[in-house]
Amino acid sequence: MPTPVAEPDPVFATPSPQTPEQATVVTEDSSVLTNNHFDAIFTGGVTAASVAEFLNRNVPGLNVLLPNNAGEIIMPDMQLKDVNMREFMAAITAASNVDMANGNPGYSLTSVPGAPNIVIFQRLQPAPTPYGQGPVAGGMGGGSGGGAPGAPGMGRMAFGGGGGTGGGPSSPGTPGIGGGGGVFSSPAPYVSPGKKETQFFDLSSILQSKELKVDDITTAIRTAWSSVESGKMPPEGALKFHQETRLLIVTATPDYMQSANAIVNLLLRRTEPSDNERDQALNAVQQKMMMVEEARMRAEESRMHAERERETVEEKNREVRDKLQARITDLELELAKLRQQQEQQQQPAVQTR
């Protein structure tokens, strides 16, 4: 696991005055995204700066553009085995989508068009609405504000206690409805409804159930897209599936992206076990644990019984050995007496001669 560091490694160039948010280094190895495979195991709040240092060591020819606050961007915990750089970037994006779906800032690691050996770390904010809806900190309830100039916006709901305050450029600090708890952040810039965006959806848990195939999921998304009234339906290439990472790559305008996101989230919720299934799984695990414990206790009893049997046999062997030794000693004494008597009987006969 790479050790978190306070600042980027010196091998990364310092930012130029024209690009204060990034540091740039340029090479020409376009195969760097696929030729090198590595294991990426990050736990315990590793920063983007540490990840960049790790990539610099493990992916020769790769160049990383870092923001100034790279030491403050906390990356998700992950355990990836035998991945290349392209797959690693897709996994980072999928993890970022989860954070952003929960209203938290995200992060991206993308290659520069025309220069795939250069990748950029970026800090992302949750996708804005046309009225500048911002993320929520705290409470439950609506809040006015977060709107575009001259137009009130609808505050996003959060869980935990009352509305909040928010505000767009023309109405900062407008009180929220519901009172207390939670504050809206300043609104993000307006994004054109017709502008395409790309998102990555992790389908691994959906496909793991083996009830649905990739074609089933993409068909459901296209069926939902057919009901979207605004705009032109995305082309066939708008949905791409990456087999190795199980990521669905979607490129579409916000209205169609919202439908795709809703379909995937619905299917994800279906794969989550119900309370009854969780209880059954927990009971099965507990029963297995009890069976293992009973088997362990039986094995321990058998071991103790065998130990007692061994001690009994050894005790009997000692008794037999002691008796044999005593008998041998008695026989040796008797033999010594007989020899002594024989010698005494032979002495008078010699003197008589």
N, C-alpha and C positions, 0 to 999 in steps of 0.2 A: 504494500500500500504506500503510495507516495506521501511523504511528510509535508503537511501544509506549510507554506512559506509566507512571510509577510509581504514580499515584493516579488515581481516576476524575475526569472533568472536572467542574468546579464546577457545571455546569448540572444535575447529578444531586443530588437533595436528600440531606442527611445522614441516617443512620438514627435512628429514634426510640427511646426507651428500651424501648418495648414490642416492637420488632422489631429487635434489635441486629444481625441478620445481613443486613438489607436496607435499601435506601433507597427511598422511595416518592414518586412524583409522579402526579397524576391528571388526565386530560382525558377527553373524551367522543367522540373521533373513532373510530368503530367500523370505518370503511373503510380504516384505515391499513395493515392487513395485506395488502391486495390492490391498492390503487390506485397505489402507488409501486413502480417497477422500478429496479433498480440493478445494477451489477457489483460483486462482492465478491472481491477478490484478496488473500489473506493468505498470507505466507510468512515463514519464519524465526522461529517461536515467538511469534506475536502473542498478547497477553493478552486476557482477557475484558473488562478495563477499556477497552482500545483498541478492541475490537470494539463495545462500547457507545457509545464516542465516535463511531466511524464511523457507526453506525446513527442516532445523534442528528443527525448532519449530513445524512444521505442520506434519512431517512424522516421527513418532517415530521409532527408530531402523535403520534409514538411516545414512550412512556415506558418506561424500563428500570429494573428493580429489581436492584440489584447487591449481592452479598455483600461483606463487609469485605475478604476476600482476593481480590477480583477481579483485582488486579494480579499474583497468583501463579497464576491458572488459565490454563494454556497451551492455546490453541485449535489445532485441526489446520490444516495448510496446505490451502488450497482456492482454486479458480479458478471462480467462478460468473458466468455472463453473463446479463443481463437477467432477473433473478429478483425476485419480490416478497417481502414479509416472511414470508408463510406458507411459501413454498418455501424460503426461507433457513433458517427454523426446522427444517423437515423435514430439510434437508441436515445441519444441526448435530447433530440427533438420530441420524441414520444414522451419522455419523462417530463419535459417542459410543458407539454400540452396538459398533462394531469395537473400540474401546479397552477397553470393559468385558468383551467376550468374551475378551480376552487377559488378564483379571485386573487391569486398570489402572483407576484412577478415571475416571469419565466426567463429562459436563456436559450440561445441557439448557437450552434457551431456549424457554419455553412462555408462551402468553398466559393471562391470568387469566380464569376463567369469568365471563361477564357483562360483562367489560371487555376486549375484544380489543385495545384500543389500549395495554394495559399488558402487558409481557412480563417474565418473571423469569429471571435467570441463576441456575442452581443447580449445585453440585458434587455428583456422584453417586458412590456406591460400588457395586462389583459386587454383583449380586443375591445375597442370602443364601439359605442352605438352612434348613429347619426346625431344624437342629441348629447354626445359627450359623456355618456354614463361612465363613472369611474368605479374603481374597486372599493370595497367597504372594509372598515376596521371596526369591529364591535357589533353591536346591537341587532335586534330584529325589528323590521318595520320599514316602511317606505321613508322617503325624504324628498323634498323638492329641491331643485338645484341640479347641478351637473348638466345644465343645458347650454345650448349654443347661444351666442349673443342675441338678446331680445326674445328668446323663446325658453319657457320653463322646461326642464327635463324631469324624467321620472327616476328617482333614486332606486338603486338595486337593493333587494332584500338581503339581509344577513340574519343569522340565528343568534339569539341571546339577549334580548331585552329592549326594545324601544327603537325609535327611529334615529335620525342623526341629522347632522347639518351638512350641507353641501354647497354647491354653487358653481355656476359657469363663469365665463369671463365677465358677463354683464351683471351677475348677481351673486357675488361671493358671500358665503356665510348665511345663505337662506335657511331658516329653521326647518328641521325635518318634521314630518307628521308622526305622532306617536310618542314623542318625548323621551329624551334621555338615552344614553348608551350608544356609542357608535358615531363615527364621523366619516363622511365621504371624502376621498382624496380629490385633488383637483382633476378636472376632466381631461381625457386624452383628446388629441386632435380629431377632427371630423374625417371619416374615411368614406370615400365615394362608394355608394352601393354597387356600382358597376365594375369596381376594380377587383380583379381576381386575386385570390390568396391561396396559399398551399398549407395544408395541415397534414399531420401524420397521426394515424390511429393504430394503437396496438391491438391486434386481433388475437393474440396468443391465447388468452383465457377463453374467448368465444370458441375458437377452433379446437381447443383442448377437449371440450365436451363431445366432439365428433358428431354432434347433432346437425350442425350447419357447415356448409362449405363456403369457400370464398365467393363462388358464383351466387350463392343464396344471399349473401350479405350485399354484394354489389347490385343484385337485382332489386333488393328491397330499397336500396338508396335511390336507384333510378326510378323506381315506382313512386317514391316520395317526391322526387324531382319533377315528375310529370304533373304533379298537382300544384307546383309553384307557379304563380301567375306572372310574376315579374321576370323580365329578361328572357334570353334564349337559353334553352336547355344545354348544359355542358356537353362537349363531344365525348366520344368513346374513350379517348385518352385521358379524360379527367380523373378516372379511377385507375390507379395502378397498385398492384400488390407485389411486395418484396418478400419472396418466399423465405429467405434465410432468416430475416428478422421478424417475420410475421407482421409487417407494417403495411397498412393501407395508406397510400399517398393520394390525397384528394386535392385537386386544383379547381376552384370554382369561385363565383362571386359570393358575397356574404349570405344572401338569401338561400342559395343552394348549399353552402357550407353549413348553415344552421340546420338544414334538414338532414344532411349526412351525419352531423354531430348528434342529433337527436336519435337517429336510427341506431348508431353504434352504442350510445349510452343506454338505450333501451335493451339492446341485446346483452350488454355487459351486466345490467341488473338481473336479467334472466339467469345468467350463469352463476350469480351469487347464491349460495345455499340458503334455504329458508331456515327459520328458527327450529322447525321440526327436524330438518335434515341435519342442522348443527348438533341438536340434542342427540340424534341417533348416532352421528359420527363420534360425538364425545363419549356416549355410552359404549360404543364399540371399542374405542381406544381404552377406556377404563377397564372393560372386560379383558382386553388383551393384556393390560398391565397386571390385572389380578391373576390371570393365568400364568404370566411370566413369574410373578412373585410366588405363586404356589409351586411352580416347577422348581424355582430356586430353593424354596424351603424344603421340598422333598429331596432335592439333591444334597442339601446341607445335612438333612437327617441321615441319608444314606452314607454320606462321608463320615459322620460322627459314629454311626453304627459300625462301619468298617474299621474305624480307628479303635473302637472298643474291642472288636474281635481280634484285631492285631495285638493289642495290649494283652488280652487274655492268652493268646497263643504264646506270646513271648514269656509271660509269667509261667506257663506250664513248661516251656522249654527250659527256663531257668531252674525250676524245681527238679526236672529230670537230670539236668547237668550237675546240679548240686548233689543229688543222690548218687549218680555215677562216680563223681569225684570222691565222695565219702567212701563208697565201696572200694574204689581203687586204693585209697589210702589205707583202709583196713587190710586189704590183701597184701599190700606192700609191707605192713607191719608184721603180719603173720609169716610172710616169706622171710623177713629178716630174722624172726625168732627161730624158724626152722633151720636156717643156715647157722645160727649161733649154736643151737643144740647139736647140730651135726659136727661142728668144729670141736665142741667139748667132748663128744664121744670118741673122736679120733685121737685126741691128745693122750689118754692113758695107754692106748695100744702102742703108741710109739715109744713111751717110756719103758714098757715091759720088755721090749726087745733089747 
